Amino acid sequence: MRFMVMVKSDESTEAGVMPSEKLLTDMGKYNEELVKAGVLLAAEGLQPSSKGARVKFSGNKRTVIDGPFAETKELISGFWLIQVKSREEAIEWVKRCPNPLEGEAEIEIRQVFEAEDFGAEFTPELREQEERLRAQSEQLAKTGKR
């Protein structure tokens, strides 16, 4: 099972305040534990929403909304993508994480859909396309091409 583990933003992350050397060191150790356990698929910090954009869809119309975005506590400042055996294991890993922010922080855990979750609508042709695209994407990532 794959899970996306998301660190919620706060005023300091949205202001672009960089983490301390201690937090970077602690996070590095935590990420190393995840790698050694074979569960880490990806981990990244995100720039403040002031450097982002949203695309709103309304039928065929697309509207671009530039950041920053309101409701800081609903934004994400970083994430991990992990592969574990259960939701409970994902929770146990997150409980071991250093506090990612000064003071209070909240980390959200969401399971990633797998092909079998989509049922019959995800036809063999669509599954083959998905597998081919993943393989192509991984190959491009290895070669450094986009």
MODELLER restraints for C-alpha pairs under 7 A, 6 or more apart:
rsr = mdl.restraints
at = mdl.atoms
rsr.add(forms.Gaussian(group=physical.xy_distance, feature=features.Distance(at['CA:1:A'], at['CA:83:A']), mean=5.47, stdev=0.5))
rsr.add(forms.Gaussian(group=physical.xy_distance, feature=features.Distance(at['CA:1:A'], at['CA:84:A']), mean=5.48, stdev=0.5))
rsr.add(forms.Gaussian(group=physical.xy_distance, feature=features.Distance(at['CA:1:A'], at['CA:85:A']), mean=5.72, stdev=0.5))
rsr.add(forms.Gaussian(group=physical.xy_distance, feature=features.Distance(at['CA:1:A'], at['CA:86:A']), mean=6.43, stdev=0.5))
rsr.add(forms.Gaussian(group=physical.xy_distance, feature=features.Distance(at['CA:2:A'], at['CA:81:A']), mean=6.94, stdev=0.5))
rsr.add(forms.Gaussian(group=physical.xy_distance, feature=features.Distance(at['CA:2:A'], at['CA:82:A']), mean=5.60, stdev=0.5))
rsr.add(forms.Gaussian(group=physical.xy_distance, feature=features.Distance(at['CA:2:A'], at['CA:83:A']), mean=4.31, stdev=0.5))
rsr.add(forms.Gaussian(group=physical.xy_distance, feature=features.Distance(at['CA:2:A'], at['CA:84:A']), mean=6.35, stdev=0.5))
rsr.add(forms.Gaussian(group=physical.xy_distance, feature=features.Distance(at['CA:2:A'], at['CA:111:A']), mean=5.91, stdev=0.5))
rsr.add(forms.Gaussian(group=physical.xy_distance, feature=features.Distance(at['CA:2:A'], at['CA:112:A']), mean=5.37, stdev=0.5))
rsr.add(forms.Gaussian(group=physical.xy_distance, feature=features.Distance(at['CA:3:A'], at['CA:81:A']), mean=5.79, stdev=0.5))
rsr.add(forms.Gaussian(group=physical.xy_distance, feature=features.Distance(at['CA:3:A'], at['CA:82:A']), mean=5.41, stdev=0.5))
rsr.add(forms.Gaussian(group=physical.xy_distance, feature=features.Distance(at['CA:3:A'], at['CA:83:A']), mean=6.34, stdev=0.5))
rsr.add(forms.Gaussian(group=physical.xy_distance, feature=features.Distance(at['CA:3:A'], at['CA:109:A']), mean=6.49, stdev=0.5))
rsr.add(forms.Gaussian(group=physical.xy_distance, feature=features.Distance(at['CA:3:A'], at['CA:110:A']), mean=5.42, stdev=0.5))
rsr.add(forms.Gaussian(group=physical.xy_distance, feature=features.Distance(at['CA:3:A'], at['CA:111:A']), mean=4.25, stdev=0.5))
rsr.add(forms.Gaussian(group=physical.xy_distance, feature=features.Distance(at['CA:3:A'], at['CA:112:A']), mean=5.33, stdev=0.5))
rsr.add(forms.Gaussian(group=physical.xy_distance, feature=features.Distance(at['CA:4:A'], at['CA:79:A']), mean=6.80, stdev=0.5))
rsr.add(forms.Gaussian(group=physical.xy_distance, feature=features.Distance(at['CA:4:A'], at['CA:80:A']), mean=5.85, stdev=0.5))
rsr.add(forms.Gaussian(group=physical.xy_distance, feature=features.Distance(at['CA:4:A'], at['CA:81:A']), mean=4.64, stdev=0.5))
rsr.add(forms.Gaussian(group=physical.xy_distance, feature=features.Distance(at['CA:4:A'], at['CA:82:A']), mean=6.55, stdev=0.5))
rsr.add(forms.Gaussian(group=physical.xy_distance, feature=features.Distance(at['CA:4:A'], at['CA:109:A']), mean=5.84, stdev=0.5))
rsr.add(forms.Gaussian(group=physical.xy_distance, feature=features.Distance(at['CA:4:A'], at['CA:110:A']), mean=5.26, stdev=0.5))
rsr.add(forms.Gaussian(group=physical.xy_distance, feature=features.Distance(at['CA:4:A'], at['CA:111:A']), mean=6.25, stdev=0.5))
rsr.add(forms.Gaussian(group=physical.xy_distance, feature=features.Distance(at['CA:4:A'], at['CA:112:A']), mean=6.63, stdev=0.5))
rsr.add(forms.Gaussian(group=physical.xy_distance, feature=features.Distance(at['CA:5:A'], at['CA:79:A']), mean=5.40, stdev=0.5))
rsr.add(forms.Gaussian(group=physical.xy_distance, feature=features.Distance(at['CA:5:A'], at['CA:80:A']), mean=5.06, stdev=0.5))
rsr.add(forms.Gaussian(group=physical.xy_distance, feature=features.Distance(at['CA:5:A'], at['CA:81:A']), mean=6.23, stdev=0.5))
rsr.add(forms.Gaussian(group=physical.xy_distance, feature=features.Distance(at['CA:5:A'], at['CA:107:A']), mean=6.65, stdev=0.5))
rsr.add(forms.Gaussian(group=physical.xy_distance, feature=features.Distance(at['CA:5:A'], at['CA:108:A']), mean=5.66, stdev=0.5))
rsr.add(forms.Gaussian(group=physical.xy_distance, feature=features.Distance(at['CA:5:A'], at['CA:109:A']), mean=4.54, stdev=0.5))
rsr.add(forms.Gaussian(group=physical.xy_distance, feature=features.Distance(at['CA:5:A'], at['CA:110:A']), mean=6.49, stdev=0.5))
rsr.add(forms.Gaussian(group=physical.xy_distance, feature=features.Distance(at['CA:6:A'], at['CA:76:A']), mean=6.31, stdev=0.5))
rsr.add(forms.Gaussian(group=physical.xy_distance, feature=features.Distance(at['CA:6:A'], at['CA:78:A']), mean=5.95, stdev=0.5))
rsr.add(forms.Gaussian(group=physical.xy_distance, feature=features.Distance(at['CA:6:A'], at['CA:79:A']), mean=4.41, stdev=0.5))
rsr.add(forms.Gaussian(group=physical.xy_distance, feature=features.Distance(at['CA:6:A'], at['CA:80:A']), mean=6.64, stdev=0.5))
rsr.add(forms.Gaussian(group=physical.xy_distance, feature=features.Distance(at['CA:6:A'], at['CA:107:A']), mean=5.40, stdev=0.5))
rsr.add(forms.Gaussian(group=physical.xy_distance, feature=features.Distance(at['CA:6:A'], at['CA:108:A']), mean=5.02, stdev=0.5))
rsr.add(forms.Gaussian(group=physical.xy_distance, feature=features.Distance(at['CA:6:A'], at['CA:109:A']), mean=6.38, stdev=0.5))
rsr.add(forms.Gaussian(group=physical.xy_distance, feature=features.Distance(at['CA:7:A'], at['CA:76:A']), mean=5.60, stdev=0.5))
rsr.add(forms.Gaussian(group=physical.xy_distance, feature=features.Distance(at['CA:7:A'], at['CA:77:A']), mean=5.65, stdev=0.5))
rsr.add(forms.Gaussian(group=physical.xy_distance, feature=features.Distance(at['CA:7:A'], at['CA:78:A']), mean=5.19, stdev=0.5))
rsr.add(forms.Gaussian(group=physical.xy_distance, feature=features.Distance(at['CA:7:A'], at['CA:79:A']), mean=5.92, stdev=0.5))
rsr.add(forms.Gaussian(group=physical.xy_distance, feature=features.Distance(at['CA:7:A'], at['CA:106:A']), mean=6.27, stdev=0.5))
rsr.add(forms.Gaussian(group=physical.xy_distance, feature=features.Distance(at['CA:7:A'], at['CA:107:A']), mean=4.56, stdev=0.5))
rsr.add(forms.Gaussian(group=physical.xy_distance, feature=features.Distance(at['CA:7:A'], at['CA:108:A']), mean=6.54, stdev=0.5))
rsr.add(forms.Gaussian(group=physical.xy_distance, feature=features.Distance(at['CA:8:A'], at['CA:73:A']), mean=6.00, stdev=0.5))
rsr.add(forms.Gaussian(group=physical.xy_distance, feature=features.Distance(at['CA:8:A'], at['CA:74:A']), mean=6.54, stdev=0.5))
rsr.add(forms.Gaussian(group=physical.xy_distance, feature=features.Distance(at['CA:8:A'], at['CA:75:A']), mean=5.70, stdev=0.5))
rsr.add(forms.Gaussian(group=physical.xy_distance, feature=features.Distance(at['CA:8:A'], at['CA:76:A']), mean=4.45, stdev=0.5))
rsr.add(forms.Gaussian(group=physical.xy_distance, feature=features.Distance(at['CA:8:A'], at['CA:77:A']), mean=5.76, stdev=0.5))
rsr.add(forms.Gaussian(group=physical.xy_distance, feature=features.Distance(at['CA:8:A'], at['CA:105:A']), mean=6.99, stdev=0.5))
rsr.add(forms.Gaussian(group=physical.xy_distance, feature=features.Distance(at['CA:8:A'], at['CA:106:A']), mean=5.66, stdev=0.5))
rsr.add(forms.Gaussian(group=physical.xy_distance, feature=features.Distance(at['CA:8:A'], at['CA:107:A']), mean=5.98, stdev=0.5))
rsr.add(forms.Gaussian(group=physical.xy_distance, feature=features.Distance(at['CA:9:A'], at['CA:72:A']), mean=5.89, stdev=0.5))
rsr.add(forms.Gaussian(group=physical.xy_distance, feature=features.Distance(at['CA:9:A'], at['CA:73:A']), mean=5.54, stdev=0.5))
rsr.add(forms.Gaussian(group=physical.xy_distance, feature=features.Distance(at['CA:9:A'], at['CA:75:A']), mean=5.30, stdev=0.5))
rsr.add(forms.Gaussian(group=physical.xy_distance, feature=features.Distance(at['CA:9:A'], at['CA:76:A']), mean=5.06, stdev=0.5))
rsr.add(forms.Gaussian(group=physical.xy_distance, feature=features.Distance(at['CA:9:A'], at['CA:77:A']), mean=4.87, stdev=0.5))
rsr.add(forms.Gaussian(group=physical.xy_distance, feature=features.Distance(at['CA:10:A'], at['CA:72:A']), mean=5.71, stdev=0.5))
rsr.add(forms.Gaussian(group=physical.xy_distance, feature=features.Distance(at['CA:10:A'], at['CA:73:A']), mean=5.85, stdev=0.5))
rsr.add(forms.Gaussian(group=physical.xy_distance, feature=features.Distance(at['CA:11:A'], at['CA:72:A']), mean=6.71, stdev=0.5))
rsr.add(forms.Gaussian(group=physical.xy_distance, feature=features.Distance(at['CA:13:A'], at['CA:48:A']), mean=6.35, stdev=0.5))
rsr.add(forms.Gaussian(group=physical.xy_distance, feature=features.Distance(at['CA:13:A'], at['CA:77:A']), mean=6.56, stdev=0.5))
rsr.add(forms.Gaussian(group=physical.xy_distance, feature=features.Distance(at['CA:14:A'], at['CA:48:A']), mean=4.65, stdev=0.5))
rsr.add(forms.Gaussian(group=physical.xy_distance, feature=features.Distance(at['CA:14:A'], at['CA:49:A']), mean=6.49, stdev=0.5))
rsr.add(forms.Gaussian(group=physical.xy_distance, feature=features.Distance(at['CA:15:A'], at['CA:48:A']), mean=6.77, stdev=0.5))
rsr.add(forms.Gaussian(group=physical.xy_distance, feature=features.Distance(at['CA:16:A'], at['CA:48:A']), mean=5.84, stdev=0.5))
rsr.add(forms.Gaussian(group=physical.xy_distance, feature=features.Distance(at['CA:26:A'], at['CA:98:A']), mean=6.51, stdev=0.5))
rsr.add(forms.Gaussian(group=physical.xy_distance, feature=features.Distance(at['CA:27:A'], at['CA:98:A']), mean=6.54, stdev=0.5))
rsr.add(forms.Gaussian(group=physical.xy_distance, feature=features.Distance(at['CA:30:A'], at['CA:97:A']), mean=6.40, stdev=0.5))
rsr.add(forms.Gaussian(group=physical.xy_distance, feature=features.Distance(at['CA:34:A'], at['CA:40:A']), mean=5.26, stdev=0.5))
rsr.add(forms.Gaussian(group=physical.xy_distance, feature=features.Distance(at['CA:39:A'], at['CA:82:A']), mean=5.21, stdev=0.5))
rsr.add(forms.Gaussian(group=physical.xy_distance, feature=features.Distance(at['CA:39:A'], at['CA:83:A']), mean=4.88, stdev=0.5))
rsr.add(forms.Gaussian(group=physical.xy_distance, feature=features.Distance(at['CA:39:A'], at['CA:84:A']), mean=6.02, stdev=0.5))
rsr.add(forms.Gaussian(group=physical.xy_distance, feature=features.Distance(at['CA:40:A'], at['CA:81:A']), mean=6.31, stdev=0.5))
rsr.add(forms.Gaussian(group=physical.xy_distance, feature=features.Distance(at['CA:40:A'], at['CA:82:A']), mean=4.64, stdev=0.5))
rsr.add(forms.Gaussian(group=physical.xy_distance, feature=features.Distance(at['CA:40:A'], at['CA:83:A']), mean=6.54, stdev=0.5))
rsr.add(forms.Gaussian(group=physical.xy_distance, feature=features.Distance(at['CA:41:A'], at['CA:81:A']), mean=5.27, stdev=0.5))
rsr.add(forms.Gaussian(group=physical.xy_distance, feature=features.Distance(at['CA:41:A'], at['CA:82:A']), mean=5.29, stdev=0.5))
rsr.add(forms.Gaussian(group=physical.xy_distance, feature=features.Distance(at['CA:41:A'], at['CA:83:A']), mean=6.87, stdev=0.5))
rsr.add(forms.Gaussian(group=physical.xy_distance, feature=features.Distance(at['CA:42:A'], at['CA:80:A']), mean=5.51, stdev=0.5))
rsr.add(forms.Gaussian(group=physical.xy_distance, feature=features.Distance(at['CA:42:A'], at['CA:81:A']), mean=4.96, stdev=0.5))
rsr.add(forms.Gaussian(group=physical.xy_distance, feature=features.Distance(at['CA:43:A'], at['CA:79:A']), mean=5.63, stdev=0.5))
rsr.add(forms.Gaussian(group=physical.xy_distance, feature=features.Distance(at['CA:43:A'], at['CA:80:A']), mean=4.16, stdev=0.5))
rsr.add(forms.Gaussian(group=physical.xy_distance, feature=features.Distance(at['CA:43:A'], at['CA:81:A']), mean=6.28, stdev=0.5))
rsr.add(forms.Gaussian(group=physical.xy_distance, feature=features.Distance(at['CA:44:A'], at['CA:78:A']), mean=5.58, stdev=0.5))
rsr.add(forms.Gaussian(group=physical.xy_distance, feature=features.Distance(at['CA:44:A'], at['CA:79:A']), mean=5.57, stdev=0.5))
rsr.add(forms.Gaussian(group=physical.xy_distance, feature=features.Distance(at['CA:44:A'], at['CA:80:A']), mean=6.58, stdev=0.5))
rsr.add(forms.Gaussian(group=physical.xy_distance, feature=features.Distance(at['CA:45:A'], at['CA:77:A']), mean=5.94, stdev=0.5))
rsr.add(forms.Gaussian(group=physical.xy_distance, feature=features.Distance(at['CA:45:A'], at['CA:78:A']), mean=3.96, stdev=0.5))
rsr.add(forms.Gaussian(group=physical.xy_distance, feature=features.Distance(at['CA:45:A'], at['CA:79:A']), mean=6.43, stdev=0.5))
rsr.add(forms.Gaussian(group=physical.xy_distance, feature=features.Distance(at['CA:46:A'], at['CA:77:A']), mean=4.95, stdev=0.5))
rsr.add(forms.Gaussian(group=physical.xy_distance, feature=features.Distance(at['CA:46:A'], at['CA:78:A']), mean=5.07, stdev=0.5))
rsr.add(forms.Gaussian(group=physical.xy_distance, feature=features.Distance(at['CA:47:A'], at['CA:77:A']), mean=6.97, stdev=0.5))
rsr.add(forms.Gaussian(group=physical.xy_distance, feature=features.Distance(at['CA:49:A'], at['CA:67:A']), mean=5.22, stdev=0.5))
rsr.add(forms.Gaussian(group=physical.xy_distance, feature=features.Distance(at['CA:49:A'], at['CA:68:A']), mean=4.76, stdev=0.5))
rsr.add(forms.Gaussian(group=physical.xy_distance, feature=features.Distance(at['CA:49:A'], at['CA:69:A']), mean=6.09, stdev=0.5))
rsr.add(forms.Gaussian(group=physical.xy_distance, feature=features.Distance(at['CA:50:A'], at['CA:67:A']), mean=4.29, stdev=0.5))
rsr.add(forms.Gaussian(group=physical.xy_distance, feature=features.Distance(at['CA:50:A'], at['CA:68:A']), mean=3.71, stdev=0.5))
rsr.add(forms.Gaussian(group=physical.xy_distance, feature=features.Distance(at['CA:51:A'], at['CA:67:A']), mean=6.18, stdev=0.5))
rsr.add(forms.Gaussian(group=physical.xy_distance, feature=features.Distance(at['CA:52:A'], at['CA:66:A']), mean=6.29, stdev=0.5))
rsr.add(forms.Gaussian(group=physical.xy_distance, feature=features.Distance(at['CA:52:A'], at['CA:67:A']), mean=5.21, stdev=0.5))
rsr.add(forms.Gaussian(group=physical.xy_distance, feature=features.Distance(at['CA:53:A'], at['CA:64:A']), mean=6.71, stdev=0.5))
rsr.add(forms.Gaussian(group=physical.xy_distance, feature=features.Distance(at['CA:53:A'], at['CA:65:A']), mean=5.51, stdev=0.5))
rsr.add(forms.Gaussian(group=physical.xy_distance, feature=features.Distance(at['CA:53:A'], at['CA:66:A']), mean=4.32, stdev=0.5))
rsr.add(forms.Gaussian(group=physical.xy_distance, feature=features.Distance(at['CA:53:A'], at['CA:67:A']), mean=5.31, stdev=0.5))
rsr.add(forms.Gaussian(group=physical.xy_distance, feature=features.Distance(at['CA:54:A'], at['CA:64:A']), mean=5.73, stdev=0.5))
rsr.add(forms.Gaussian(group=physical.xy_distance, feature=features.Distance(at['CA:54:A'], at['CA:65:A']), mean=5.03, stdev=0.5))
rsr.add(forms.Gaussian(group=physical.xy_distance, feature=features.Distance(at['CA:54:A'], at['CA:66:A']), mean=6.39, stdev=0.5))
rsr.add(forms.Gaussian(group=physical.xy_distance, feature=features.Distance(at['CA:55:A'], at['CA:62:A']), mean=6.34, stdev=0.5))
rsr.add(forms.Gaussian(group=physical.xy_distance, feature=features.Distance(at['CA:55:A'], at['CA:63:A']), mean=5.52, stdev=0.5))
rsr.add(forms.Gaussian(group=physical.xy_distance, feature=features.Distance(at['CA:55:A'], at['CA:64:A']), mean=4.56, stdev=0.5))
rsr.add(forms.Gaussian(group=physical.xy_distance, feature=features.Distance(at['CA:55:A'], at['CA:65:A']), mean=6.17, stdev=0.5))
rsr.add(forms.Gaussian(group=physical.xy_distance, feature=features.Distance(at['CA:56:A'], at['CA:62:A']), mean=5.62, stdev=0.5))
rsr.add(forms.Gaussian(group=physical.xy_distance, feature=features.Distance(at['CA:56:A'], at['CA:63:A']), mean=5.01, stdev=0.5))
rsr.add(forms.Gaussian(group=physical.xy_distance, feature=features.Distance(at['CA:56:A'], at['CA:64:A']), mean=6.31, stdev=0.5))
rsr.add(forms.Gaussian(group=physical.xy_distance, feature=features.Distance(at['CA:57:A'], at['CA:63:A']), mean=6.71, stdev=0.5))
rsr.add(forms.Gaussian(group=physical.xy_distance, feature=features.Distance(at['CA:84:A'], at['CA:90:A']), mean=6.39, stdev=0.5))
rsr.add(forms.Gaussian(group=physical.xy_distance, feature=features.Distance(at['CA:99:A'], at['CA:105:A']), mean=6.71, stdev=0.5))
rsr.add(forms.Gaussian(group=physical.xy_distance, feature=features.Distance(at['CA:140:A'], at['CA:146:A']), mean=6.12, stdev=0.5))
